[in-house]
Amino acid sequence: MSDSPNPVLICIAGGSASGKSTVSRALVESLPDLSVGVVNIDHYFRDWSVDEDLRTANRPDAVLWPSLLRDVDRLLARESVELPALGTRPAAQGAQPWIVEARDVLIVEGLLALWHDGLRARADLAVYVDAPDDERLLRRIRRDIVERGATVDSATTWYRHDVRPNFGRFTEPTRWQADLVIPNVGIDGVRNVAIVALAATARALHARSQPRP
């Protein structure tokens, strides 16, 4: 086992189309001298073909939490993990395996990144990306149509049926668990000063975890 300190764990949550992945990518780009690993909770959704009742990405029971927590613990121990995990939707779809490792910083991002008590307890920094409901809706519908082949009717129906009610029940309340809330309110995206502040916090946490000479 290495005597090096564990990576800093940053959990980034927020509603659908709030900009979680955008913030994660910007943070990685702002830490070019650090080894940063990113885990998206989307990669731990259960295989829907096994249980059609779980055909959703917006409820906690859609996530294989034991597999996610096991892999997070391995990454925090400075080990590498191979994804996709068995039993997940990406594995069932035959996704090409890939390796994740983190030496300095580990980012876990997703709708429910601040929902699970065990994951939140492991986090050094809890972040919530906040965007107005109407802005998230517009982004979501556009993304579903452009990237996923949805129609306006199918995108809005799914939003009403699944996305909106589960957001209010499971994701939005975790805003109050966050140490840092990052607004992402309009077409200009997240303000650079917010990313600078987030990167500075990550660096400070990393420096604090280093052994003193």
N, C-alpha and C positions, 0 to 999 in steps of 0.2 A: 504494500500500500504506500502511496505517495504521502510525504509529509507536507505537501503543498496545501494551502487552504482550499476549501470548496469554492466552486464558482458562486458568484452573486446571482440569486434567483429573482427575476423580475416577472411578475404576472401582469398581463395586459388584457383587460376585459372591456366590454362595451357592446352596444346593440348591433344588430345586423346592419352592415354598411356604415358603421360609425367611423371607420378608419383605423381599426386595430392593426391590420397588416401594414398599412401605410406607415403608422408610427413605428412598428417593429422594424421595418426596412430602413427607415430614417435613422433609428437608433443604431442599428448595425453599421450603417455608413458613417455615423458620427464616432464610432469606436474602432477605427481601422487598425490600431495597434494592439487591440485585445482580441483574444479568441472568443467568439460569440457563437453559441448554438441557439437555434430557434426550433421550438416544438409547437405545432399548431394542434389544438384540441380536436379540430376537424379530422385529423388523422386517427383519432381514437373512437370515432362513431361506430356503433355496433353494425354488424352486417344486417341490413334491413331485409334481405331475402329470407333470413331465418325467422324473423318476427316482424310481420307487416304492421303490427300495432305500434312499432317504434319507428315508423317512417317519418322521422322528424329529426332536425338537428338542433332543436330549440328547447329541449327538456333535459334535465340532468340524467334521467335514466337512458338517454341515448348514448351516453359516454361509457366506455369500458374503464372505469376509474381504477380498478386494481392494476391494469396494465399500464395506464398512464403514470400512476404514482410509483410503480416499480421502475419504470424507465427514468422518471425524474430523479429518483434516488440514485440510480446508477450514474446518471449524468452529474449529479452533485458530488458523487464520489470520484469524479474525473475519469469515468469509464465511458466508452462509446456504446451506442445502442443502434440496432438495425431496425428500420421501419420498412413496411408497415407491420404492426403487431398482429398476431393471429387473432381471428375473430372479428376483425374490423372490416368496415366497408371497403377501404382501399385494398386490403389483402384479398377480399373476395373478388374484387374487380381485376386482380392480377397486376397491381401496380408494381413497377420495377423497384426492387429494394434499394434503399439508400441509407447512408450512415450519418448519424448525428453525434457530435461531440462538442463539449464546452470546457474550456480550461479556465476562463476568466469570468464569463457572464453566460447565463442561461435565461432565455426568454421563453415563457409559455404564454401563448395568446389564444383567445377564443371567447365566445359568448359567455362561457361559464368559468372563466379562469379565476374568478374570485368567489365562486359559489361553494366549492368543496372545502370544508373545514381543514382537512388534512393538507391539501395543496396550499391553501392560504397560510397555514401555520409554517410551511416551509419557506415562504416567500420573504425575501429581504425588502422588497418594495412592491406594493400593490398599486397598479395604475388603472384608471378608468377613462376611456376615450368617450367623450360626451358630444352628441350631436342632436339637434332638434328632430322631433319625430317626422315632421314633413320632409326635411332634408334627407333623412335616412330612407324614407319611403321612396322618394324620387330616385335616389342612388340605387336602391334595391331593385326597383322595377326596371330601370335602365340596364343594370347588370344582368338581370334574369333574361331580358329580351336579347341583348347584344351577345352575351357570353354563353347562355344556356338554352337558347332557342325557344324561350317562353313567349306566349302572347300576352297582350295587356290583360286580357280576361283571366288567364291562368295565373299570372303573377299577382294580380290584385286579390284573386280568390284565396291563394295560398297565404298571402300576407294577412288577410282578415281571419282565416281559419286557424293558422298556426303561429306565424311570426309575431303578430301583435299581442295576442293574449299571453303567450309564453314569455315574451320580453318583459311585460309588466309583472309577471309572477316570479320569474327566476333571475333575469339579468339585471333589470333596472334597480332592484333593491340592493344589489351588491355595490352600487355606487358609493354607498355609505361605508363600505369596507375598504375603500381606496385610501392610500396615503397621498396620492396625487391625482387630480382630475385634469385632463387635457381637453379643452374645447376644440371642436372641429365643426365649425358652424356654417361654412358657406363654400362657394366654388373655389375660393383661393386655398382651401385646405388648412392643415395645421400650421400655425404660425411657427416660424423658425425658432423664435425665442423659447417656445415650449420644448422643442427637441433639444436645444442647447441645455436647458435646465435639466431635462431628463438624463442626458448624457453626462452632465456634470455630477448628478446624483449617483449614477452608476459608477463613475470613476471614483467618487469619494467612498462608496461602499466597498469597491474593490481594493482601494488603497488601505482602508481600515482593516480589511481581512488579511493583509499581507503580514508576515512575521517581521517584527522589528529587528534591525541589525544589532 
